Amino acid sequence: MRDDHGRVVRDLTKADFAVIDSGVSRRIQDFYAGDSPVSVAILLDISGSMGVGGNMDRARDAVRTVLAHLERARR
């Protein structure tokens, strides 16, 4: 997150974020703030529509691809 001057905002806490799912506020299960070059959050839709036509398999493959690219970039 950046401020109005484009500077990175530090010292954010879980209370600084909200997760809204279809208009319903959801509790943040886990939160970590620390020094790292990149932070990644992966959210997957697990509704009924994901169980049809291989949607969940494609979502898992997409996550694996992203994580593999990040791992290669880290080296």
PDB file of N, CA, C, O and CB in Angstrom:
ATOM      1  N   MET A   1       0.847  -1.156   0.000  1.00  0.00           N
ATOM      2  CA  MET A   1       0.000   0.000   0.000  1.00  0.00           C
ATOM      3  C   MET A   1       0.902   1.231   0.000  1.00  0.00           C
ATOM      4  O   MET A   1       1.950   1.260   0.645  1.00  0.00           O
ATOM      5  CB  MET A   1      -0.968  -0.009   1.215  1.00  0.00           C
ATOM      6  N   ARG A   2       0.470   2.227  -0.730  1.00  0.00           N
ATOM      7  CA  ARG A   2       1.242   3.473  -0.806  1.00  0.00           C
ATOM      8  C   ARG A   2       0.379   4.645  -0.352  1.00  0.00           C
ATOM      9  O   ARG A   2      -0.846   4.627  -0.475  1.00  0.00           O
ATOM     10  CB  ARG A   2       1.765   3.713  -2.248  1.00  0.00           C
ATOM     11  N   ASP A   3       1.052   5.662   0.175  1.00  0.00           N
ATOM     12  CA  ASP A   3       0.330   6.850   0.609  1.00  0.00           C
ATOM     13  C   ASP A   3       0.095   7.781  -0.582  1.00  0.00           C
ATOM     14  O   ASP A   3       0.401   7.425  -1.720  1.00  0.00           O
ATOM     15  CB  ASP A   3       1.109   7.582   1.729  1.00  0.00           C
ATOM     16  N   ASP A   4      -0.440   8.957  -0.325  1.00  0.00           N
ATOM     17  CA  ASP A   4      -0.766   9.910  -1.394  1.00  0.00           C
ATOM     18  C   ASP A   4       0.466  10.416  -2.135  1.00  0.00           C
ATOM     19  O   ASP A   4       0.348  10.967  -3.229  1.00  0.00           O
ATOM     20  CB  ASP A   4      -1.520  11.085  -0.820  1.00  0.00           C
ATOM     21  N   HIS A   5       1.648  10.232  -1.546  1.00  0.00           N
ATOM     22  CA  HIS A   5       2.891  10.673  -2.171  1.00  0.00           C
ATOM     23  C   HIS A   5       3.644   9.514  -2.826  1.00  0.00           C
ATOM     24  O   HIS A   5       4.775   9.688  -3.281  1.00  0.00           O
ATOM     25  CB  HIS A   5       3.780  11.348  -1.138  1.00  0.00           C
ATOM     26  N   GLY A   6       3.026   8.341  -2.877  1.00  0.00           N
ATOM     27  CA  GLY A   6       3.647   7.193  -3.517  1.00  0.00           C
ATOM     28  C   GLY A   6       4.616   6.426  -2.644  1.00  0.00           C
ATOM     29  O   GLY A   6       5.275   5.500  -3.118  1.00  0.00           O
ATOM     30  N   ARG A   7       4.717   6.796  -1.368  1.00  0.00           N
ATOM     31  CA  ARG A   7       5.627   6.106  -0.452  1.00  0.00           C
ATOM     32  C   ARG A   7       4.946   4.871   0.123  1.00  0.00           C
ATOM     33  O   ARG A   7       3.743   4.875   0.381  1.00  0.00           O
ATOM     34  CB  ARG A   7       6.083   7.049   0.686  1.00  0.00           C
ATOM     35  N   VAL A   8       5.735   3.809   0.321  1.00  0.00           N
ATOM     36  CA  VAL A   8       5.211   2.579   0.903  1.00  0.00           C
ATOM     37  C   VAL A   8       4.780   2.852   2.339  1.00  0.00           C
ATOM     38  O   VAL A   8       5.520   3.456   3.116  1.00  0.00           O
ATOM     39  CB  VAL A   8       6.268   1.441   0.850  1.00  0.00           C
ATOM     40  N   VAL A   9       3.573   2.400   2.685  1.00  0.00           N
ATOM     41  CA  VAL A   9       3.055   2.548   4.047  1.00  0.00           C
ATOM     42  C   VAL A   9       3.503   1.329   4.843  1.00  0.00           C
ATOM     43  O   VAL A   9       3.257   0.194   4.435  1.00  0.00           O
ATOM     44  CB  VAL A   9       1.483   2.696   4.061  1.00  0.00           C
ATOM     45  N   ARG A  10       4.145   1.557   5.954  1.00  0.00           N
ATOM     46  CA  ARG A  10       4.651   0.470   6.798  1.00  0.00           C
ATOM     47  C   ARG A  10       3.802   0.366   8.071  1.00  0.00           C
ATOM     48  O   ARG A  10       2.971   1.228   8.356  1.00  0.00           O
ATOM     49  CB  ARG A  10       6.152   0.701   7.158  1.00  0.00           C
ATOM     50  N   ASP A  11       4.028  -0.682   8.807  1.00  0.00           N
ATOM     51  CA  ASP A  11       3.372  -0.895  10.108  1.00  0.00           C
ATOM     52  C   ASP A  11       1.859  -1.059  10.000  1.00  0.00           C
ATOM     53  O   ASP A  11       1.130  -0.676  10.915  1.00  0.00           O
ATOM     54  CB  ASP A  11       3.680   0.261  11.031  1.00  0.00           C
ATOM     55  N   LEU A  12       1.382  -1.621   8.898  1.00  0.00           N
ATOM     56  CA  LEU A  12      -0.043  -1.913   8.794  1.00  0.00           C
ATOM     57  C   LEU A  12      -0.353  -3.137   9.649  1.00  0.00           C
ATOM     58  O   LEU A  12       0.498  -4.007   9.835  1.00  0.00           O
ATOM     59  CB  LEU A  12      -0.466  -2.147   7.309  1.00  0.00           C
ATOM     60  N   THR A  13      -1.569  -3.196  10.164  1.00  0.00           N
ATOM     61  CA  THR A  13      -2.002  -4.325  10.972  1.00  0.00           C
ATOM     62  C   THR A  13      -3.235  -4.956  10.342  1.00  0.00           C
ATOM     63  O   THR A  13      -3.794  -4.429   9.381  1.00  0.00           O
ATOM     64  CB  THR A  13      -2.294  -3.886  12.423  1.00  0.00           C
ATOM     65  N   LYS A  14      -3.645  -6.075  10.887  1.00  0.00           N
ATOM     66  CA  LYS A  14      -4.839  -6.755  10.390  1.00  0.00           C
ATOM     67  C   LYS A  14      -6.047  -5.812  10.413  1.00  0.00           C
ATOM     68  O   LYS A  14      -6.916  -5.897   9.546  1.00  0.00           O
ATOM     69  CB  LYS A  14      -5.129  -8.016  11.230  1.00  0.00           C
ATOM     70  N   ALA A  15      -6.099  -4.925  11.394  1.00  0.00           N
ATOM     71  CA  ALA A  15      -7.228  -3.986  11.517  1.00  0.00           C
ATOM     72  C   ALA A  15      -7.285  -2.986  10.365  1.00  0.00           C
ATOM     73  O   ALA A  15      -8.312  -2.337  10.166  1.00  0.00           O
ATOM     74  CB  ALA A  15      -7.136  -3.232  12.837  1.00  0.00           C
ATOM     75  N   ASP A  16      -6.201  -2.851   9.606  1.00  0.00           N
ATOM     76  CA  ASP A  16      -6.169  -1.918   8.485  1.00  0.00           C
ATOM     77  C   ASP A  16      -6.778  -2.506   7.207  1.00  0.00           C
ATOM     78  O   ASP A  16      -6.852  -1.820   6.188  1.00  0.00           O
ATOM     79  CB  ASP A  16      -4.742  -1.491   8.220  1.00  0.00           C
ATOM     80  N   PHE A  17      -7.214  -3.770   7.254  1.00  0.00           N
ATOM     81  CA  PHE A  17      -7.730  -4.444   6.076  1.00  0.00           C
ATOM     82  C   PHE A  17      -9.124  -4.991   6.339  1.00  0.00           C
ATOM     83  O   PHE A  17      -9.506  -5.248   7.481  1.00  0.00           O
ATOM     84  CB  PHE A  17      -6.789  -5.568   5.647  1.00  0.00           C
ATOM     85  N   ALA A  18      -9.871  -5.163   5.261  1.00  0.00           N
ATOM     86  CA  ALA A  18     -11.201  -5.774   5.341  1.00  0.00           C
ATOM     87  C   ALA A  18     -11.347  -6.733   4.172  1.00  0.00           C
ATOM     88  O   ALA A  18     -10.904  -6.444   3.060  1.00  0.00           O
ATOM     89  CB  ALA A  18     -12.338  -4.689   5.326  1.00  0.00           C
ATOM     90  N   VAL A  19     -11.962  -7.860   4.425  1.00  0.00           N
ATOM     91  CA  VAL A  19     -12.279  -8.813   3.364  1.00  0.00           C
ATOM     92  C   VAL A  19     -13.795  -8.851   3.250  1.00  0.00           C
ATOM     93  O   VAL A  19     -14.494  -9.179   4.209  1.00  0.00           O
ATOM     94  CB  VAL A  19     -11.679 -10.249   3.658  1.00  0.00           C
ATOM     95  N   ILE A  20     -14.292  -8.516   2.078  1.00  0.00           N
ATOM     96  CA  ILE A  20     -15.726  -8.491   1.822  1.00  0.00           C
ATOM     97  C   ILE A  20     -16.013  -9.516   0.727  1.00  0.00           C
ATOM     98  O   ILE A  20     -15.464  -9.432  -0.372  1.00  0.00           O
ATOM     99  CB  ILE A  20     -16.215  -7.049   1.407  1.00  0.00           C
ATOM    100  N   ASP A  21     -16.867 -10.474   1.030  1.00  0.00           N
ATOM    101  CA  ASP A  21     -17.206 -11.552   0.097  1.00  0.00           C
ATOM    102  C   ASP A  21     -18.693 -11.470  -0.204  1.00  0.00           C
ATOM    103  O   ASP A  21     -19.520 -11.734   0.669  1.00  0.00           O
ATOM    104  CB  ASP A  21     -16.828 -12.959   0.681  1.00  0.00           C
ATOM    105  N   SER A  22     -19.035 -11.108  -1.424  1.00  0.00           N
ATOM    106  CA  SER A  22     -20.438 -10.965  -1.834  1.00  0.00           C
ATOM    107  C   SER A  22     -21.209 -10.069  -0.866  1.00  0.00           C
ATOM    108  O   SER A  22     -22.353 -10.357  -0.513  1.00  0.00           O
ATOM    109  CB  SER A  22     -21.112 -12.343  -1.923  1.00  0.00           C
ATOM    110  N   GLY A  23     -20.568  -8.982  -0.442  1.00  0.00           N
ATOM    111  CA  GLY A  23     -21.212  -8.023   0.439  1.00  0.00           C
ATOM    112  C   GLY A  23     -21.164  -8.382   1.917  1.00  0.00           C
ATOM    113  O   GLY A  23     -21.661  -7.630   2.756  1.00  0.00           O
ATOM    114  N   VAL A  24     -20.563  -9.536   2.245  1.00  0.00           N
ATOM    115  CA  VAL A  24     -20.495  -9.982   3.640  1.00  0.00           C
ATOM    116  C   VAL A  24     -19.065  -9.845   4.137  1.00  0.00           C
ATOM    117  O   VAL A  24     -18.124 -10.321   3.501  1.00  0.00           O
ATOM    118  CB  VAL A  24     -20.990 -11.452   3.787  1.00  0.00           C
ATOM    119  N   SER A  25     -18.913  -9.192   5.279  1.00  0.00           N
ATOM    120  CA  SER A  25     -17.587  -9.044   5.873  1.00  0.00           C
ATOM    121  C   SER A  25     -17.117 -10.391   6.406  1.00  0.00           C
ATOM    122  O   SER A  25     -17.865 -11.092   7.088  1.00  0.00           O
ATOM    123  CB  SER A  25     -17.601  -7.983   7.004  1.00  0.00           C
ATOM    124  N   ARG A  26     -15.885 -10.747   6.094  1.00  0.00           N
ATOM    125  CA  ARG A  26     -15.293 -12.013   6.551  1.00  0.00           C
ATOM    126  C   ARG A  26     -14.125 -11.724   7.469  1.00  0.00           C
ATOM    127  O   ARG A  26     -13.395 -10.752   7.275  1.00  0.00           O
ATOM    128  CB  ARG A  26     -14.835 -12.884   5.353  1.00  0.00           C
ATOM    129  N   ARG A  27     -13.951 -12.575   8.474  1.00  0.00           N
ATOM    130  CA  ARG A  27     -12.849 -12.432   9.423  1.00  0.00           C
ATOM    131  C   ARG A  27     -11.553 -12.835   8.741  1.00  0.00           C
ATOM    132  O   ARG A  27     -11.515 -13.834   8.024  1.00  0.00           O
ATOM    133  CB  ARG A  27     -13.090 -13.288  10.696  1.00  0.00           C
ATOM    134  N   ILE A  28     -10.498 -12.074   8.956  1.00  0.00           N
ATOM    135  CA  ILE A  28      -9.177 -12.423   8.439  1.00  0.00           C
ATOM    136  C   ILE A  28      -8.617 -13.498   9.352  1.00  0.00           C
ATOM    137  O   ILE A  28      -8.438 -13.271  10.548  1.00  0.00           O
ATOM    138  CB  ILE A  28      -8.219 -11.169   8.365  1.00  0.00           C
ATOM    139  N   GLN A  29      -8.341 -14.666   8.793  1.00  0.00           N
ATOM    140  CA  GLN A  29      -7.900 -15.814   9.578  1.00  0.00           C
ATOM    141  C   GLN A  29      -6.464 -15.677  10.055  1.00  0.00           C
ATOM    142  O   GLN A  29      -6.150 -16.014  11.197  1.00  0.00           O
ATOM    143  CB  GLN A  29      -8.043 -17.076   8.770  1.00  0.00           C
ATOM    144  N   ASP A  30      -5.598 -15.186   9.192  1.00  0.00           N
ATOM    145  CA  ASP A  30      -4.179 -15.122   9.515  1.00  0.00           C
ATOM    146  C   ASP A  30      -3.607 -13.856   8.902  1.00  0.00           C
ATOM    147  O   ASP A  30      -4.001 -13.456   7.806  1.00  0.00           O
ATOM    148  CB  ASP A  30      -3.420 -16.387   9.004  1.00  0.00           C
ATOM    149  N   PHE A  31      -2.696 -13.238   9.595  1.00  0.00           N
ATOM    150  CA  PHE A  31      -2.098 -12.004   9.094  1.00  0.00           C
ATOM    151  C   PHE A  31      -0.652 -11.956   9.546  1.00  0.00           C
ATOM    152  O   PHE A  31      -0.349 -12.198  10.715  1.00  0.00           O
ATOM    153  CB  PHE A  31      -2.878 -10.751   9.588  1.00  0.00           C
ATOM    154  N   TYR A  32       0.235 -11.644   8.621  1.00  0.00           N
ATOM    155  CA  TYR A  32       1.646 -11.500   8.945  1.00  0.00           C
ATOM    156  C   TYR A  32       2.167 -10.267   8.239  1.00  0.00           C
ATOM    157  O   TYR A  32       1.930 -10.083   7.045  1.00  0.00           O
ATOM    158  CB  TYR A  32       2.458 -12.763   8.542  1.00  0.00           C
ATOM    159  N   ALA A  33       2.859  -9.440   8.955  1.00  0.00           N
ATOM    160  CA  ALA A  33       3.497  -8.274   8.360  1.00  0.00           C
ATOM    161  C   ALA A  33       4.970  -8.345   8.721  1.00  0.00           C
ATOM    162  O   ALA A  33       5.329  -8.385   9.898  1.00  0.00           O
ATOM    163  CB  ALA A  33       2.842  -6.928   8.854  1.00  0.00           C
ATOM    164  N   GLY A  34       5.798  -8.361   7.729  1.00  0.00           N
ATOM    165  CA  GLY A  34       7.229  -8.425   7.993  1.00  0.00           C
ATOM    166  C   GLY A  34       8.006  -7.968   6.784  1.00  0.00           C
ATOM    167  O   GLY A  34       7.438  -7.650   5.739  1.00  0.00           O
ATOM    168  N   ASP A  35       9.295  -7.941   6.941  1.00  0.00           N
ATOM    169  CA  ASP A  35      10.156  -7.531   5.843  1.00  0.00           C
ATOM    170  C   ASP A  35      10.295  -8.667   4.844  1.00  0.00           C
ATOM    171  O   ASP A  35      10.728  -9.768   5.187  1.00  0.00           O
ATOM    172  CB  ASP A  35      11.535  -7.095   6.363  1.00  0.00           C
ATOM    173  N   SER A  36       9.931  -8.389   3.635  1.00  0.00           N
ATOM    174  CA  SER A  36      10.103  -9.344   2.546  1.00  0.00           C
ATOM    175  C   SER A  36       9.977  -8.571   1.242  1.00  0.00           C
ATOM    176  O   SER A  36       9.324  -7.528   1.196  1.00  0.00           O
ATOM    177  CB  SER A  36       9.054 -10.514   2.625  1.00  0.00           C
ATOM    178  N   PRO A  37      10.592  -9.074   0.193  1.00  0.00           N
ATOM    179  CA  PRO A  37      10.520  -8.360  -1.074  1.00  0.00           C
ATOM    180  C   PRO A  37       9.126  -8.381  -1.701  1.00  0.00           C
ATOM    181  O   PRO A  37       8.780  -7.499  -2.486  1.00  0.00           O
ATOM    182  CB  PRO A  37      11.510  -8.948  -2.036  1.00  0.00           C
ATOM    183  N   VAL A  38       8.340  -9.376  -1.356  1.00  0.00           N
ATOM    184  CA  VAL A  38       6.995  -9.468  -1.915  1.00  0.00           C
ATOM    185  C   VAL A  38       6.119 -10.260  -0.953  1.00  0.00           C
ATOM    186  O   VAL A  38       6.582 -11.185  -0.287  1.00  0.00           O
ATOM    187  CB  VAL A  38       7.013 -10.131  -3.327  1.00  0.00           C
ATOM    188  N   SER A  39       4.861  -9.884  -0.894  1.00  0.00           N
ATOM    189  CA  SER A  39       3.874 -10.638  -0.130  1.00  0.00           C
ATOM    190  C   SER A  39       2.789 -11.066  -1.102  1.00  0.00           C
ATOM    191  O   SER A  39       2.368 -10.292  -1.962  1.00  0.00           O
ATOM    192  CB  SER A  39       3.283  -9.792   1.061  1.00  0.00           C
ATOM    193  N   VAL A  40       2.347 -12.293  -0.960  1.00  0.00           N
ATOM    194  CA  VAL A  40       1.335 -12.825  -1.868  1.00  0.00           C
ATOM    195  C   VAL A  40       0.195 -13.414  -1.048  1.00  0.00           C
ATOM    196  O   VAL A  40       0.421 -14.173  -0.106  1.00  0.00           O
ATOM    197  CB  VAL A  40       1.943 -13.895  -2.821  1.00  0.00           C
ATOM    198  N   ALA A  41      -1.009 -13.062  -1.410  1.00  0.00           N
ATOM    199  CA  ALA A  41      -2.200 -13.675  -0.826  1.00  0.00           C
ATOM    200  C   ALA A  41      -2.919 -14.411  -1.946  1.00  0.00           C
ATOM    201  O   ALA A  41      -3.141 -13.853  -3.021  1.00  0.00           O
ATOM    202  CB  ALA A  41      -3.139 -12.603  -0.142  1.00  0.00           C
ATOM    203  N   ILE A  42      -3.274 -15.635  -1.699  1.00  0.00           N
ATOM    204  CA  ILE A  42      -3.981 -16.424  -2.708  1.00  0.00           C
ATOM    205  C   ILE A  42      -5.354 -16.772  -2.149  1.00  0.00           C
ATOM    206  O   ILE A  42      -5.475 -17.418  -1.108  1.00  0.00           O
ATOM    207  CB  ILE A  42      -3.180 -17.720  -3.095  1.00  0.00           C
ATOM    208  N   LEU A  43      -6.377 -16.335  -2.857  1.00  0.00           N
ATOM    209  CA  LEU A  43      -7.752 -16.618  -2.477  1.00  0.00           C
ATOM    210  C   LEU A  43      -8.365 -17.492  -3.553  1.00  0.00           C
ATOM    211  O   LEU A  43      -8.250 -17.190  -4.741  1.00  0.00           O
ATOM    212  CB  LEU A  43      -8.574 -15.309  -2.277  1.00  0.00           C
ATOM    213  N   LEU A  44      -9.008 -18.561  -3.151  1.00  0.00           N
ATOM    214  CA  LEU A  44      -9.656 -19.452  -4.119  1.00  0.00           C
ATOM    215  C   LEU A  44     -11.159 -19.509  -3.841  1.00  0.00           C
ATOM    216  O   LEU A  44     -11.594 -19.616  -2.695  1.00  0.00           O
ATOM    217  CB  LEU A  44      -9.035 -20.880  -4.061  1.00  0.00           C
ATOM    218  N   ASP A  45     -11.919 -19.435  -4.899  1.00  0.00           N
ATOM    219  CA  ASP A  45     -13.364 -19.596  -4.832  1.00  0.00           C
ATOM    220  C   ASP A  45     -13.648 -21.086  -4.651  1.00  0.00           C
ATOM    221  O   ASP A  45     -13.219 -21.896  -5.473  1.00  0.00           O
ATOM    222  CB  ASP A  45     -14.072 -19.024  -6.120  1.00  0.00           C
ATOM    223  N   ILE A  46     -14.360 -21.458  -3.596  1.00  0.00           N
ATOM    224  CA  ILE A  46     -14.676 -22.875  -3.398  1.00  0.00           C
ATOM    225  C   ILE A  46     -16.186 -23.116  -3.478  1.00  0.00           C
ATOM    226  O   ILE A  46     -16.706 -24.079  -2.915  1.00  0.00           O
ATOM    227  CB  ILE A  46     -14.133 -23.360  -2.038  1.00  0.00           C
ATOM    228  N   SER A  47     -16.869 -22.229  -4.183  1.00  0.00           N
ATOM    229  CA  SER A  47     -18.309 -22.396  -4.347  1.00  0.00           C
ATOM    230  C   SER A  47     -18.594 -23.559  -5.293  1.00  0.00           C
ATOM    231  O   SER A  47     -17.684 -24.113  -5.910  1.00  0.00           O
ATOM    232  CB  SER A  47     -18.953 -21.096  -4.876  1.00  0.00           C
ATOM    233  N   GLY A  48     -19.845 -23.909  -5.393  1.00  0.00           N
ATOM    234  CA  GLY A  48     -20.256 -25.041  -6.219  1.00  0.00           C
ATOM    235  C   GLY A  48     -19.821 -24.943  -7.669  1.00  0.00           C
ATOM    236  O   GLY A  48     -19.531 -25.963  -8.295  1.00  0.00           O
ATOM    237  N   SER A  49     -19.769 -23.735  -8.214  1.00  0.00           N
ATOM    238  CA  SER A  49     -19.399 -23.584  -9.622  1.00  0.00           C
ATOM    239  C   SER A  49     -17.959 -24.016  -9.887  1.00  0.00           C
ATOM    240  O   SER A  49     -17.615 -24.365 -11.017  1.00  0.00           O
ATOM    241  CB  SER A  49     -19.589 -22.140 -10.058  1.00  0.00           C
ATOM    242  N   MET A  50     -17.120 -23.996  -8.856  1.00  0.00           N
ATOM    243  CA  MET A  50     -15.726 -24.398  -9.044  1.00  0.00           C
ATOM    244  C   MET A  50     -15.581 -25.907  -9.167  1.00  0.00           C
ATOM    245  O   MET A  50     -14.553 -26.391  -9.641  1.00  0.00           O
ATOM    246  CB  MET A  50     -14.876 -23.895  -7.893  1.00  0.00           C
ATOM    247  N   GLY A  51     -16.594 -26.658  -8.746  1.00  0.00           N
ATOM    248  CA  GLY A  51     -16.538 -28.113  -8.822  1.00  0.00           C
ATOM    249  C   GLY A  51     -16.978 -28.668 -10.162  1.00  0.00           C
ATOM    250  O   GLY A  51     -17.018 -29.885 -10.341  1.00  0.00           O
ATOM    251  N   VAL A  52     -17.306 -27.804 -11.101  1.00  0.00           N
ATOM    252  CA  VAL A  52     -17.806 -28.243 -12.402  1.00  0.00           C
ATOM    253  C   VAL A  52     -16.785 -27.974 -13.499  1.00  0.00           C
ATOM    254  O   VAL A  52     -16.119 -26.939 -13.500  1.00  0.00           O
ATOM    255  CB  VAL A  52     -19.126 -27.543 -12.730  1.00  0.00           C
ATOM    256  N   GLY A  53     -16.669 -28.894 -14.413  1.00  0.00           N
ATOM    257  CA  GLY A  53     -15.866 -28.677 -15.614  1.00  0.00           C
ATOM    258  C   GLY A  53     -14.380 -28.455 -15.378  1.00  0.00           C
ATOM    259  O   GLY A  53     -13.708 -27.853 -16.216  1.00  0.00           O
ATOM    260  N   GLY A  54     -13.859 -28.927 -14.263  1.00  0.00           N
ATOM    261  CA  GLY A  54     -12.424 -28.805 -14.019  1.00  0.00           C
ATOM    262  C   GLY A  54     -11.975 -27.419 -13.570  1.00  0.00           C
ATOM    263  O   GLY A  54     -10.784 -27.112 -13.618  1.00  0.00           O
ATOM    264  N   ASN A  55     -12.915 -26.575 -13.134  1.00  0.00           N
ATOM    265  CA  ASN A  55     -12.552 -25.219 -12.713  1.00  0.00           C
ATOM    266  C   ASN A  55     -11.553 -25.220 -11.563  1.00  0.00           C
ATOM    267  O   ASN A  55     -10.595 -24.447 -11.584  1.00  0.00           O
ATOM    268  CB  ASN A  55     -13.795 -24.449 -12.307  1.00  0.00           C
ATOM    269  N   MET A  56     -11.757 -26.079 -10.547  1.00  0.00           N
ATOM    270  CA  MET A  56     -10.860 -26.097  -9.401  1.00  0.00           C
ATOM    271  C   MET A  56      -9.475 -26.587  -9.812  1.00  0.00           C
ATOM    272  O   MET A  56      -8.466 -26.074  -9.327  1.00  0.00           O
ATOM    273  CB  MET A  56     -11.431 -26.982  -8.286  1.00  0.00           C
ATOM    274  N   ASP A  57      -9.421 -27.569 -10.696  1.00  0.00           N
ATOM    275  CA  ASP A  57      -8.118 -28.050 -11.181  1.00  0.00           C
ATOM    276  C   ASP A  57      -7.363 -26.942 -11.913  1.00  0.00           C
ATOM    277  O   ASP A  57      -6.153 -26.794 -11.742  1.00  0.00           O
ATOM    278  CB  ASP A  57      -8.305 -29.265 -12.113  1.00  0.00           C
ATOM    279  N   ARG A  58      -8.074 -26.171 -12.723  1.00  0.00           N
ATOM    280  CA  ARG A  58      -7.427 -25.063 -13.416  1.00  0.00           C
ATOM    281  C   ARG A  58      -6.952 -23.989 -12.439  1.00  0.00           C
ATOM    282  O   ARG A  58      -5.884 -23.405 -12.624  1.00  0.00           O
ATOM    283  CB  ARG A  58      -8.381 -24.454 -14.436  1.00  0.00           C
ATOM    284  N   ALA A  59      -7.743 -23.731 -11.407  1.00  0.00           N
ATOM    285  CA  ALA A  59      -7.337 -22.747 -10.399  1.00  0.00           C
ATOM    286  C   ALA A  59      -6.084 -23.232  -9.664  1.00  0.00           C
ATOM    287  O   ALA A  59      -5.162 -22.451  -9.431  1.00  0.00           O
ATOM    288  CB  ALA A  59      -8.491 -22.489  -9.391  1.00  0.00           C
ATOM    289  N   ARG A  60      -6.049 -24.507  -9.302  1.00  0.00           N
ATOM    290  CA  ARG A  60      -4.860 -25.056  -8.629  1.00  0.00           C
ATOM    291  C   ARG A  60      -3.634 -24.970  -9.533  1.00  0.00           C
ATOM    292  O   ARG A  60      -2.545 -24.622  -9.077  1.00  0.00           O
ATOM    293  CB  ARG A  60      -5.104 -26.521  -8.209  1.00  0.00           C
ATOM    294  N   ASP A  61      -3.814 -25.289 -10.818  1.00  0.00           N
ATOM    295  CA  ASP A  61      -2.692 -25.189 -11.767  1.00  0.00           C
ATOM    296  C   ASP A  61      -2.190 -23.751 -11.868  1.00  0.00           C
ATOM    297  O   ASP A  61      -0.984 -23.516 -11.949  1.00  0.00           O
ATOM    298  CB  ASP A  61      -3.116 -25.698 -13.161  1.00  0.00           C
ATOM    299  N   ALA A  62      -3.107 -22.799 -11.864  1.00  0.00           N
ATOM    300  CA  ALA A  62      -2.708 -21.390 -11.944  1.00  0.00           C
ATOM    301  C   ALA A  62      -1.899 -20.993 -10.713  1.00  0.00           C
ATOM    302  O   ALA A  62      -0.901 -20.282 -10.829  1.00  0.00           O
ATOM    303  CB  ALA A  62      -3.948 -20.482 -12.082  1.00  0.00           C
ATOM    304  N   VAL A  63      -2.325 -21.448  -9.539  1.00  0.00           N
ATOM    305  CA  VAL A  63      -1.590 -21.148  -8.309  1.00  0.00           C
ATOM    306  C   VAL A  63      -0.196 -21.765  -8.366  1.00  0.00           C
ATOM    307  O   VAL A  63       0.789 -21.109  -8.028  1.00  0.00           O
ATOM    308  CB  VAL A  63      -2.358 -21.667  -7.071  1.00  0.00           C
ATOM    309  N   ARG A  64      -0.111 -23.014  -8.790  1.00  0.00           N
ATOM    310  CA  ARG A  64       1.206 -23.673  -8.906  1.00  0.00           C
ATOM    311  C   ARG A  64       2.120 -22.911  -9.867  1.00  0.00           C
ATOM    312  O   ARG A  64       3.308 -22.748  -9.589  1.00  0.00           O
ATOM    313  CB  ARG A  64       1.039 -25.134  -9.388  1.00  0.00           C
ATOM    314  N   THR A  65       1.582 -22.450 -10.979  1.00  0.00           N
ATOM    315  CA  THR A  65       2.373 -21.704 -11.959  1.00  0.00           C
ATOM    316  C   THR A  65       2.907 -20.404 -11.361  1.00  0.00           C
ATOM    317  O   THR A  65       4.086 -20.083 -11.508  1.00  0.00           O
ATOM    318  CB  THR A  65       1.532 -21.402 -13.207  1.00  0.00           C
ATOM    319  N   VAL A  66       2.037 -19.664 -10.691  1.00  0.00           N
ATOM    320  CA  VAL A  66       2.462 -18.403 -10.075  1.00  0.00           C
ATOM    321  C   VAL A  66       3.542 -18.658  -9.032  1.00  0.00           C
ATOM    322  O   VAL A  66       4.559 -17.964  -9.010  1.00  0.00           O
ATOM    323  CB  VAL A  66       1.261 -17.679  -9.431  1.00  0.00           C
ATOM    324  N   LEU A  67       3.331 -19.649  -8.167  1.00  0.00           N
ATOM    325  CA  LEU A  67       4.312 -19.942  -7.125  1.00  0.00           C
ATOM    326  C   LEU A  67       5.642 -20.410  -7.724  1.00  0.00           C
ATOM    327  O   LEU A  67       6.703 -20.067  -7.203  1.00  0.00           O
ATOM    328  CB  LEU A  67       3.764 -21.005  -6.168  1.00  0.00           C
ATOM    329  N   ALA A  68       5.599 -21.174  -8.793  1.00  0.00           N
ATOM    330  CA  ALA A  68       6.832 -21.625  -9.448  1.00  0.00           C
ATOM    331  C   ALA A  68       7.597 -20.431 -10.019  1.00  0.00           C
ATOM    332  O   ALA A  68       8.820 -20.364  -9.899  1.00  0.00           O
ATOM    333  CB  ALA A  68       6.513 -22.645 -10.570  1.00  0.00           C
ATOM    334  N   HIS A  69       6.887 -19.494 -10.636  1.00  0.00           N
ATOM    335  CA  HIS A  69       7.547 -18.296 -11.171  1.00  0.00           C
ATOM    336  C   HIS A  69       8.168 -17.460 -10.054  1.00  0.00           C
ATOM    337  O   HIS A  69       9.280 -16.951 -10.198  1.00  0.00           O
ATOM    338  CB  HIS A  69       6.544 -17.444 -11.966  1.00  0.00           C
ATOM    339  N   LEU A  70       7.448 -17.321  -8.941  1.00  0.00           N
ATOM    340  CA  LEU A  70       7.982 -16.565  -7.814  1.00  0.00           C
ATOM    341  C   LEU A  70       9.216 -17.246  -7.231  1.00  0.00           C
ATOM    342  O   LEU A  70      10.189 -16.584  -6.869  1.00  0.00           O
ATOM    343  CB  LEU A  70       6.913 -16.397  -6.733  1.00  0.00           C
ATOM    344  N   GLU A  71       9.168 -18.563  -7.145  1.00  0.00           N
ATOM    345  CA  GLU A  71      10.315 -19.307  -6.609  1.00  0.00           C
ATOM    346  C   GLU A  71      11.544 -19.139  -7.508  1.00  0.00           C
ATOM    347  O   GLU A  71      12.655 -18.938  -7.018  1.00  0.00           O
ATOM    348  CB  GLU A  71       9.966 -20.806  -6.463  1.00  0.00           C
ATOM    349  N   ARG A  72      11.337 -19.223  -8.823  1.00  0.00           N
ATOM    350  CA  ARG A  72      12.469 -19.038  -9.750  1.00  0.00           C
ATOM    351  C   ARG A  72      13.034 -17.622  -9.651  1.00  0.00           C
ATOM    352  O   ARG A  72      14.249 -17.431  -9.709  1.00  0.00           O
ATOM    353  CB  ARG A  72      12.031 -19.329 -11.205  1.00  0.00           C
ATOM    354  N   ALA A  73      12.164 -16.642  -9.504  1.00  0.00           N
ATOM    355  CA  ALA A  73      12.597 -15.253  -9.422  1.00  0.00           C
ATOM    356  C   ALA A  73      13.378 -14.976  -8.135  1.00  0.00           C
ATOM    357  O   ALA A  73      14.215 -14.076  -8.079  1.00  0.00           O
ATOM    358  CB  ALA A  73      11.392 -14.326  -9.508  1.00  0.00           C
ATOM    359  N   ARG A  74      13.086 -15.765  -7.113  1.00  0.00           N
ATOM    360  CA  ARG A  74      13.744 -15.584  -5.805  1.00  0.00           C
ATOM    361  C   ARG A  74      15.199 -16.034  -5.842  1.00  0.00           C
ATOM    362  O   ARG A  74      16.019 -15.541  -5.067  1.00  0.00           O
ATOM    363  CB  ARG A  74      12.993 -16.361  -4.715  1.00  0.00           C
ATOM    364  N   ARG A  75      15.520 -16.941  -6.714  1.00  0.00           N
ATOM    365  CA  ARG A  75      16.875 -17.513  -6.754  1.00  0.00           C
ATOM    366  C   ARG A  75      17.866 -16.601  -7.407  1.00  0.00           C
ATOM    367  O   ARG A  75      19.043 -16.944  -7.513  1.00  0.00           O
ATOM    368  CB  ARG A  75      16.870 -18.822  -7.474  1.00  0.00           C
TER     369      ARG A  75
END
